[in-house]
Amino acid sequence: MPAKEKTLNDLFLHTLKDVFYAEKQILKALPRMAKAAESEELKQAFEKHREETEGQIERLEKVFEMLGKPARGVQCEAINGIIEEGKEVMEDFADSEALDAGILAAAQAVEHYEITRYGSLKTWAEELGMQDAAKLLDQNLQEEKKTDQLLTQLAEARVNIKAA
């Protein structure tokens, strides 16, 4: 007997679990990144994003609740790799003029991953008629985009110049 055909609902739930896991890992990594950053502005950006991440996790928990599913993540090798790469940059470039540029670039890799996940989830929620879930996911998406824009501004105005 063939396995049950997977649906968009299945993919939505799997990806929701993926991003839930990712947000929990990011929440753990942000304090380390803030501590390692030399720029006060970069430290503040990481601290602000940590608070936003807590709110994003709460919104994801609401989406799980709407689905009648427990809020549980599934291991996400992509975010584990991006975070590990960031740790390596912090170690390899400690006490270097390029440290903040490396940490910032690692943070943007995280943001870009999250933007793709939330963009897909929002679109799928709309397709599946989950308008309330789509609104919550869009809030997370917009916060991730704002954080990415802030990091770009910091990079262009200060951090990359210092590293050069």
Buried (B, 14 or more C-beta within 10 A) or exposed (E): EEEEEEEEEEBBBEBBBBBBBBBBBBBEBBEBBBEBBBBEBBBBBBBBBBEBBEEBBEBBBBBBEEBEEEBEBBEBEEBEEBBEBBBEBBEEBEEEEBBBBBBBBBBBBBBEBBBBBBBBBBBBBBEBEBEEBBBBBBBBBEBBBBBBEBBEEBBEEBBBEEBE
